[in-house]
Amino acid sequence: MITTIANQLVKLLREKRFLDAQEQLFAMHAVNQEPEMFKERSVNGLKAMIEKEKRFLSNIKKWTHFEVSEPLISNSHFSIRMFTEIILINNDKVSIDEIIVYEVANGKIIKEQFFYR
């Protein structure tokens, strides 16, 4: 089951269907955790996670590069590498090279934790 969830997430992310991925694959009580420097370090609950994602996406003017690795899977966790280059609506260029670790329970993602600088 975890392999199916991981592969579906990668497929949706590669299509930039971030909100669909959250709505389809995440538990209602899921937790999102960013690195310490991020202003919104932790978000609890799917509704809050979706709102956070909408805010992020609304600031993107243009995608210049985007790639998502194949998942690396264990019993209850999987990880991916995601590399993003974007231009924000204020014309700032941003590059994010991150590892994301997901925890799965009862057929849903219950936690995502981002590692980047």
N, C-alpha and C positions, 0 to 999 in steps of 0.2 A: 504494500500500500504506500509506503513512504517513497518508493521509486516512482510510482505513478504521480504522486503529489509533486515531487521534485521536478519531474519532467514536464508536467503541466505548467508549473510556475515558470520554468525557463522558457517554454513556448510563449506564454502570455507576455512575459517581460520582453522577449525579443521582438514581439509585435507592438511593444510600448503600450500594452493594455494593462497598465498598473492597477487601475481601479477595479477592473474585471478580476484580476488576480486576487486582490484583497477580498472582494465580495464572494468569490467562488471557493477560495482555498483557506481562508483564515477563520479561526474561531471567534465568536462574539466577544470573548474575554481576552483576546490576544494582546500581547505586549510588544511595543516597538521600542528599541533602545539604540540611541545614537552615541557616538563618542562624547567624552566629557566636554569638549569645546563647543559642541552644538547647543544652541540656546534652548531648544526644546528637547532635552536629554532623553526623557522617557515619556511615552504616551501609552495609556492603558485603554483597551477596548477598541473594537473594530470601528465604531462610529468616529471616534477621535482620530484613529489612524487614517481613515478615509479623508477626513477634513484636512489633516496635515498634508496628505499627498496632494489633494486638490490645491492647497496653497502653494506647494512647491511647483507643481505643474503650471500654475497660472503665471509664474514668474519666468517661464522659459519662452524666449523669443525664437530660438532656432537650435536644433540638434545638429552638431557638426560631426559627432562620432558616438557610437553606442555599441557595446558588445557585452554579451553575457556568456560565461563559460558553461560547460556541461557541469552538472552537479556532482559533488563528492558526497557519498551517502554512507551513513552508519545506521545503527538500529533505530534511534529516535531523533537523529539530527542529520541535516545535510547542509552543505555550504556551496556557495558560488562566488566567482569573481565577477564583478560588474565594473566596466570602465565606461565613463560618461564624459563627453565634452559638449558643453552647451554655451549658448550666448543668452544671457538674461535680458529681460525687457529694458534694463538700464544700460545695456551693451557691455556689461562685464562678461569676460570669458571665464568659465569655470571648468576645471577638470577634476573628476573624482575617480580615483582608482581604489576600489573597496572590496573587502571580503565580507560576505553576509552569511551569518550562521542562523539556520532556522531549526526550531524544535517542533516536533509533531507529536500529537497525542489524539487518540480517538478520531483519526482520519482528518484532522485539521491542523493547520499551523497555529501554534499557541504563542510562539515568540520569534521575533526576528531581531538580530543584533548586528549592527553595522560596525565595521572596523576600517577606519581611514584617517588620514591627517589632513 
